[in-house]
């Protein structure tokens, strides 16, 4: 009997344990979904590449120090706003990578790269010995001098904001006037300022120098290779134009202290045989001018009149190779000021210059004497002076020999100094050795 009671107690104890075990287990609802597993978003490593369609969140960090906001998109043709700052150490990502090639908006360059970018901005006789002044690292900062020069010229490297190579070189006369408000202080300079941009350039706006990048809906203005001339007094807009599509010289930044004349050059035309008088005459200047210029031949005899070969409609006149200079090919393309100057010389009267005059001789040409316009042939035993392709500038103020030498090998030089025929010669290519 005692044994039966013991067996009964053991059975009850086992049943109690089973009941307690069932109460401790969590209930499972019918048709319940499996528990959700939390996953971590993998981090982007420094070497991970982004595809062209991948989007960045507002908290995702870019390599380097640059951060993009959640709404900012970056494309291969990203434009900078007028308030965006670029520093000399910022590197552009996207299609430019980390290239140190100058131009194309590239901004991360060494000092040596920046100095190298002035090559071709002007003749090497200028760029080789010019001071090089960097662009400011940020608005309001002072520009850094990258190299001290010895010839008085100041060159600036490729502008990091613009999309193509646009280095430039300024004569001291230009630096003296640049940014000075029109008035007595500017007029006291009493000389036109000159500068080279033989690599061409870009402008965000032709009329407003405070526009740093193109406004919405517009693009960069692409300018051909050119010279720049700044005046101590405002340009007379009844004589010149600010239309940069007109094909000839135009005024940039009219009405501002940065106002200056742009003298386009473009691609040098190929030489044309002298017996093709119209084609030869047109080869003297840019096609944008010569295609619409009047073509005049030289007089058939001394004292005669110029002979019209073709009528034009842009105020310019081109003339073929001058038969009085037996050596070299020397056609001309001249504006109305130069035409008046030429006619006065041909008639034996003193020319009256009341405005800047521009003439092109893009085939170059010979001259018997650099100083005396009355010398028709070189003295016995001397050769013709062979000038490289150049632009000639008449000035109502004359040209100061202390500012511009008569040395044909020194960059811009004065021809026929201190005579009524005085003008400034701008070489636009390198001078050949020995000339």
Buried (B, 14 or more C-beta within 10 A) or exposed (E): EEEEEEEEEEEEEEEEEEEEEEEEEEEEEEEEEEEEEEEEEEEBEEEEEEEEEEEBEEEBEEEEEEEBEEEEEEEEEBEEEEEEEBEBEBBBBEEBEEEEEBBBBBBBBEBEBBBBBBBBBBBEBBBBBBBBBBBEBEEEEEEBEBBEBEBBBBBBBBBBBBBBBBBBBBBBBBBBBBEBEBEEEBEEBEBBBBBBBBBBBBBBBBBBBEBBBBEEEEEBBBBBBBBBBBBBEEBEEEEBBBEBEBBBBBBBBBBBBBBBBBBBBBEBBEBBEBEEBBBBBBBBBBEBBBBBBBBBBBEEEEEEEBEEBBEBEBEBBBBBBBEEBEEBBBBBBBBBBBBBBBEBBBEEEEBEBEBBBBBBBBBBBBBBBBEEBEEEEBEEEEEBBBBBBBBBBBBEBBBEEEBBBBEBEBBBBBBBBEBBBBBBBBBBBEBEEEB
